């Protein structure tokens, strides 16, 4: 089967932190005996290392100058919610030239099926081409695209067109599929149509790249000035509203009151960093928190292994943007960590509540602190839960397993 993956975000060089999971999606499909071509917008940051991959990479340009290519690669939105003004002006060009590039690719390569990641812009682009060529589309929803689809009537109708035209819609979050269906049904889509073509498929992890290790842990602790006997509560994610880190900060005083030898290490960057650091100072917790910023992708393994407990307090933020089923949670599971995250539908799929960690209510600092305190108090419980996390990844959430799910769905549709 010849598959075209259409995306606007893809790792451009070996250590890129921009959607490295998209490499896993492509690789997983190749491992299941498919021929894969990835179509993504031009970026001057692409390096030659991608030529060693088993899939083919094709770039398209949508602006006359290299410096004008500003869309995608985790740089399109501010705080994962607002489209930057310059990017808003560029977006019609991405749609137009994306349609042309995909149409030419489909015809030239005789593509069997298009897998568009993000309903906007790529689901819309792919479905226009599908109408012209008859090649079926499976649209995949990572998260922020559904939020953006509900921002104005133009986006809503574009998402409706893409949803109705797609032969199937997959997502790592069942809740995002429900949210998309509600948007479409408000505009007249037949009730139940989107649900009938909806398939939850997770984003996975490579257990050969993420695994338990103690390598570099001592040096990282020294670098971050974390005392040798401190329990570390770690997290990896963008510092934006939907990650819910402000609720972790609010939960911290109770945790530290129970055990002063606790350090919270949150790895990532984002528009909320200053706000989070300010609140930590107000609570007098600066000795217990570390905000080291981004880490290189080839070093994330060691930072995922740094913590004794991994936490991601995801929320649906004040504007409706949802964070459900982050790849960083599955990476931490592969590193045999006990997990604390939010009781959302996507996390319920990867988590086994009480077996490899705890699902806690959204925005509930009290329940969060209780779960953390319980794990701090029992090294054996942390160890047992960590082993279960690793087993779950090996059995269900490797890229090979995810590739099988995609391949089965595509074959079913064809």
C-alpha positions in Angstrom: 0.0 0.0 0.0 1.3 3.4 -0.9 0.5 6.0 1.8 1.0 9.8 1.7 1.3 11.3 5.2 0.3 15.0 4.9 1.5 17.2 7.9 2.7 20.7 8.6 5.0 19.7 11.5 7.8 17.1 11.3 11.2 16.7 12.8 13.6 18.6 10.5 16.9 17.5 11.9 18.2 14.7 14.1 17.6 16.5 17.5 14.5 18.5 16.5 11.7 18.6 19.2 9.1 19.6 16.6 6.7 16.7 16.5 9.2 13.8 16.7 6.2 11.5 17.0 5.5 12.1 13.3 8.7 10.3 12.5 7.3 7.4 14.6 4.0 7.4 12.7 5.8 7.2 9.3 8.3 4.6 10.6 5.5 2.4 12.1 3.7 2.3 8.8 6.9 1.4 6.9 7.5 -1.4 9.4 4.2 -2.8 8.5 5.2 -3.2 4.8 3.8 0.0 3.4 5.5 2.5 1.1 5.3 5.9 2.8 5.8 9.4 1.4 5.6 12.4 3.8 4.5 15.7 2.4 5.3 18.7 4.6 6.0 22.5 4.1 9.4 23.8 3.4 11.7 24.8 6.2 15.3 25.9 5.9 16.1 23.8 9.0 15.7 20.5 7.3 18.9 18.5 7.2 20.2 15.7 5.1 19.9 13.1 7.9 16.3 12.4 6.7 17.7 10.8 3.5 18.6 7.8 5.7 15.0 7.1 6.6 13.0 4.3 5.1 10.2 6.7 4.0 10.4 9.4 1.4 10.2 13.1 2.4 8.8 15.8 0.0 8.8 19.5 0.8 6.5 22.1 -0.7 7.0 25.9 -0.7 4.1 28.4 -0.2 6.0 31.7 -0.1 8.5 33.4 -2.4 11.3 33.7 0.2 12.7 31.1 2.5 12.3 33.5 5.5 8.6 33.7 4.9 8.0 30.1 5.7 6.7 30.6 9.2 3.9 28.1 9.5 4.0 24.8 11.3 6.8 23.1 13.2 5.3 24.2 16.6 5.7 27.9 15.7 2.2 28.7 14.3 0.3 29.4 17.5 1.0 31.6 20.6 0.3 29.7 23.8 -1.1 27.0 21.6 -4.3 29.1 21.2 -3.7 32.2 19.1 -2.7 32.4 15.4 0.0 35.0 15.0 -1.0 37.8 12.7 1.7 37.2 10.1 0.9 33.5 10.1 -2.8 34.4 9.5 -1.7 36.3 6.4 0.4 33.4 5.2 -2.2 30.7 5.8 -4.2 31.1 2.5 -0.9 30.5 0.6 -0.2 27.3 2.6 -3.7 26.0 1.7 -3.3 26.9 -2.0 0.2 25.6 -2.5 -0.4 22.6 -0.3 -3.4 21.5 -2.5 -1.3 21.9 -5.6 1.7 20.0 -4.1 -0.5 17.1 -2.9 -2.4 16.9 -6.1 0.8 16.5 -8.1 2.2 14.0 -5.6 -0.9 11.8 -5.7 -0.9 11.7 -9.4 2.8 11.2 -9.8 3.2 8.5 -7.1 -0.2 6.8 -7.6 -1.0 7.2 -3.9 -3.6 4.7 -2.5 -4.6 6.6 0.6 -3.8 10.0 2.3 -3.3 10.3 6.0 -3.7 14.0 7.0 -2.5 14.9 10.4 -4.4 17.9 11.9 -7.9 18.5 10.4 -6.7 22.1 9.8 -4.9 22.8 7.6 -4.1 19.3 6.3 -7.4 17.5 6.5 -9.0 20.3 4.4 -6.1 20.3 1.9 -6.3 16.5 1.6 -10.1 16.4 1.2 -10.0 19.0 -1.6 -7.5 16.7 -3.4 -9.6 13.7 -2.6 -12.6 15.3 -4.3 -10.4 15.9 -7.4 -8.7 12.5 -7.5 -10.9 10.0 -5.7 -8.1 9.0 -3.4 -9.5 8.4 0.2 -8.4 10.4 3.2 -8.0 9.5 6.8 -7.8 12.6 9.0 -5.9 12.4 12.3 -6.6 14.8 15.2 -3.6 15.6 17.5 -5.5 18.3 19.5 -5.0 22.0 18.8 -6.5 21.6 15.4 -10.0 20.9 16.9 -9.7 23.9 19.1 -8.7 26.1 16.1 -11.6 24.6 14.0 -14.0 26.2 16.5 -12.5 29.7 16.4 -14.6 31.2 13.6 -17.2 30.3 11.0 -14.6 29.9 8.1 -12.6 27.4 10.1 -15.7 25.6 11.2 -17.0 25.1 7.7 -13.5 24.0 6.5 -13.4 21.4 9.3 -17.0 20.3 8.5 -16.0 19.8 4.8 -12.9 17.8 5.8 -14.8 15.7 8.4 -17.6 14.8 6.0 -15.2 14.1 3.1 -12.8 12.0 5.2 -13.4 8.2 5.0 -12.3 7.9 8.6 -11.1 10.2 11.4 -8.6 9.0 14.0 -7.3 10.6 17.1 -5.3 9.7 20.2 -8.2 11.3 22.2 -11.8 10.0 22.0 -12.8 13.4 23.5 -11.4 15.3 20.5 -13.5 13.1 18.2 -16.6 14.0 20.2 -15.6 17.7 20.1 -15.2 17.7 16.4 -18.6 15.9 15.9 -20.3 18.7 18.0 -18.7 21.4 15.8 -19.9 19.7 12.6 -23.4 18.9 13.9 -24.0 22.5 14.8 -23.4 23.3 11.2 -25.8 20.7 9.9 -23.8 17.5 9.7 -26.1 14.5 10.2 -26.0 13.4 13.8 -23.9 10.4 14.4 -22.1 10.6 11.0 -18.7 11.7 12.5 -18.9 9.1 15.3 -19.5 6.3 12.8 -16.2 7.1 11.1 -14.2 7.8 14.3 -11.3 5.5 15.4 -9.2 6.1 18.5 -5.6 5.4 17.5 -2.8 6.4 19.9 0.5 8.1 19.2 3.1 5.6 20.3 6.8 5.5 21.3 9.9 3.5 20.3 10.8 1.3 23.3 14.3 1.0 21.9 14.8 4.8 22.2 12.9 5.2 25.5 13.9 2.7 28.2 14.9 2.6 31.8 18.5 3.8 32.4 20.6 5.5 35.1 23.0 7.0 32.5 23.7 10.7 33.0 21.2 11.0 35.9 23.9 12.0 38.5 25.3 14.7 36.2 21.8 16.1 35.5 21.1 16.2 39.2 24.3 18.2 39.7 23.5 20.5 36.8 20.1 21.2 38.2 21.4 21.5 41.8 19.1 18.7 43.1 20.2 17.1 46.3 21.1 13.4 46.0 18.3 12.1 48.3 15.5 14.3 47.0 12.5 12.7 45.3 12.0 14.2 41.8 8.6 14.9 40.3 9.3 15.4 36.6 7.4 16.5 33.6 8.2 17.2 29.9 5.9 19.5 28.0 5.3 23.0 26.7 4.6 25.7 29.3 1.1 26.6 27.9 -2.3 26.8 29.6 -3.6 23.4 28.5 -0.7 21.5 30.2 -2.2 22.6 33.5 1.2 23.2 35.3 -0.3 26.0 37.4 -2.3 23.4 39.3 0.8 21.4 40.0 2.4 24.6 41.5 -0.8 25.0 43.6 -0.5 21.4 44.8 3.1 21.7 45.8 2.9 23.4 49.2 0.9 20.5 50.7 3.3 18.0 49.1 6.4 19.8 50.5 4.8 20.1 53.9 4.6 16.3 54.0 8.2 15.9 52.6 10.6 18.8 52.2 13.0 16.6 50.2 11.0 17.0 47.0 12.1 18.7 43.7 9.7 19.5 40.8 11.6 19.6 37.5 9.5 20.8 34.5 11.3 20.6 31.2 9.9 22.8 28.4 9.3 26.3 27.2 6.2 28.3 26.5 4.3 31.5 27.1 3.4 30.7 30.7 6.9 30.3 31.9 7.2 33.7 33.6 3.7 33.3 35.1 4.7 30.0 36.6 8.0 31.2 37.9 6.3 34.2 39.5 3.7 32.0 41.3 6.5 29.7 42.6 8.3 32.8 44.0 5.0 34.0 45.6 4.6 30.7 47.4 8.3 30.6 48.5 8.9 27.4 46.6 11.9 28.5 44.5 14.2 25.9 46.2 11.8 23.1 45.1 11.2 24.0 41.5 13.4 23.8 38.4 12.4 25.2 35.0 15.4 24.3 32.8 13.8 25.0 29.5 13.9 22.8 26.4 16.2 19.8 26.3 17.7 18.4 23.1 15.6 15.6 21.7 18.4 13.0 21.8 18.8 13.8 25.6 15.0 13.5 26.5 15.7 9.8 27.3 17.8 10.9 30.3 15.4 13.6 31.5 12.5 11.2 31.3 14.5 8.8 33.5 15.5 11.6 35.9 12.2 11.6 37.9 10.9 9.2 40.4 7.4 10.1 39.4 6.2 11.6 36.1 3.3 14.0 36.1 1.3 15.8 33.4 -1.7 17.8 34.9 -3.4 18.4 31.6 -6.6 20.5 31.4 -9.2 21.9 29.0 -8.1 25.6 29.3 -10.3 28.7 29.7 -10.8 28.9 25.9 -11.6 25.3 25.4 -8.3 24.0 24.2 -7.8 20.4 25.4 -4.6 18.4 26.2 -5.5 14.8 26.2 -3.0 11.9 25.6 0.4 13.6 25.3 3.2 11.6 23.8 5.4 12.6 26.8 3.3 10.4 29.0 3.9 7.3 26.9 7.6 8.1 26.7 7.7 8.2 30.5 5.8 4.9 30.6 8.4 3.4 28.3 11.1 4.6 30.8 9.2 2.6 33.5 7.9 5.6 35.5 4.7 5.7 37.6 2.4 8.2 36.0 0.0 10.9 37.4 -2.1 12.6 34.8 -5.7 13.8 34.3 -8.7 11.6 34.1 -9.4 12.3 30.4 -10.6 9.8 27.8 -7.3 9.6 25.9 -5.3 9.0 29.1 -7.7 6.3 30.1 -6.6 4.3 27.1 -2.9 4.3 27.9 -3.2 4.4 31.7 -4.4 1.6 34.0 -5.6 3.6 37.0 -4.1 2.2 40.2 -1.8 -0.2 38.3 0.8 2.1 36.6 -0.2 5.4 38.2 -3.2 7.5 39.0 -5.8 9.4 37.0 -6.8 12.5 38.9 -9.7 15.0 38.3 -9.0 18.0 36.1 -7.7 21.1 37.9 -7.9 19.4 41.3 -4.7 20.3 43.2 -5.9 18.4 46.3 -6.3 15.1 44.5 -3.1 15.6 42.7 -1.1 16.2 45.9 -2.7 13.1 47.5 -1.6 10.9 44.6 1.9 12.3 44.7 2.2 12.0 48.4 1.1 8.3 48.2 3.8 7.5 45.6 6.5 9.4 47.5 5.8 7.3 50.6 6.2 4.0 48.8 9.3 3.2 46.7 7.9 -0.4 46.1 4.7 1.0 44.7 6.6 3.3 42.4 8.7 0.4 41.2 5.8 -1.9 40.6 3.8 0.8 38.8 6.8 1.7 36.7 7.2 -1.9 35.5 3.6 -2.0 34.5 4.0 1.2 32.5 6.9 -0.4 30.6 4.9 -3.6 29.9 1.9 -1.6 28.6 4.2 0.2 26.1 5.8 -3.0 24.9 2.5 -4.8 24.4 0.3 -2.0 23.1 1.9 1.3 22.4 5.1 0.7 20.4 5.2 2.3 16.9 5.1 -1.1 15.3 1.8 -1.7 17.2 0.4 1.7 16.2 1.5 1.1 12.6 -0.5 -2.2 12.6 -3.6 -0.2 13.7 -3.2 2.3 10.9 -2.5 -0.4 8.3 -5.6 -2.4 9.4 -7.8 0.7 9.1 -6.4 1.7 5.7 -6.9 -1.8 4.3 -10.4 -1.9 5.7 -11.2 1.4 3.9 -9.6 0.4 0.6 
